[in-house]
Amino acid sequence: MSAAPEALPTRVQVTEVGLRDGLQNERVVLTTEQKLALARALIAAGVREFEVTSFVSPRAVPALADAAELVAALRETSGLHLSALVPNLRGAERALEAGVDSVVLFVSASESHNAKNVNRRVEESLAGFEQVARLLEGTGVALRGAIATAFGCPFEGNVPVRAVTDIARRFADLGASRLSLGDTTGMATPPLVAERVHHLRTAVSGLPLTLHFHNTRGIGLANVMQGLALGVDRYESSIGGLGGCPFAPGASGNIASEDLAYLLEEMGIDTGLELGGLIHAARLASEMMGRPLPAQVSKAGPRLALSACDAVPTAQG
């Protein structure tokens, strides 16, 4: 069901989620100044769109307790689009006060994960979103939707495609400007990506899709390739491969921004990102976290990063 190679997008928009999804599941809690230093390195590498934080309870996710301060500081840089994840009306009010460009409402496609993630049934979350949509009317702040466990649930296993499309229709009814499908614990596979994208394009044809993959099982970029073959031109990634969900077992890191940018660059697809700058940002993130990060390109460098021949020992015998 893949499209022909000539149908591949010529340009892809990458949203950097490292400051939100990347940090929420880490043991090391960065200061606001450290986050700003990392953000500035990413901006220098060409990143213009950030999912910068989440306006959730600081008790639930202490790493994101400085959400308002971080947004306010980044607002001083022009040309950025700052979105923030919110679970409910109170979170949306805080995000609006902080000055975000778009609010991302999130719900899980599976009941058990939604209960763990936000302590609500799926229908309760969706009903609460109607209040948020009314709050945003006339503000100029966009409403975006995000569906977690869109490709599978760590508690329930397979998630029916109908559950995803039903939620997508609700987001469309709310006036969402776009919809992100979240691969919360790396359960996506290329056939599942094709199935979900095809169904959603039929069910909500006017709602543009963003794909958000984790590399938990090592096929995050294979899923990107499937998305590209289907013409999907927006992806979310995290610098260094940071991240995961604190309310889902085995939710290791997102696909790495530098690995994604390298793949797209080698395919001749424009992103507006500068690979060397992303590698610098990834190494800075690794220093801040005090450990190697799972990304590959920031370790090996670009394909044509050459070594001096005399720096390598010659085999003897």
WOTABEL-V29025 format. One record per helix or strand. SS is the DSSP state (A for helix, B for strand). FROM is the first residue (numbers start at 0). TO is the last residue. If there is no record, write none. Layout:
BEGIN
ss;from;to
SS;FROM;TO
SS;FROM;TO
END
This chain:
BEGIN
ss;from;to
A;4;6
B;10;10
B;12;15
A;17;21
A;31;43
B;48;54
A;61;63
A;66;73
B;80;85
A;88;97
B;101;107
A;110;117
A;121;135
B;141;147
B;152;152
B;156;156
A;160;172
B;177;181
A;189;202
B;207;211
B;213;213
A;219;228
B;233;237
A;238;240
B;253;253
B;255;255
A;256;265
B;269;269
A;274;288
A;296;299
A;308;310
END
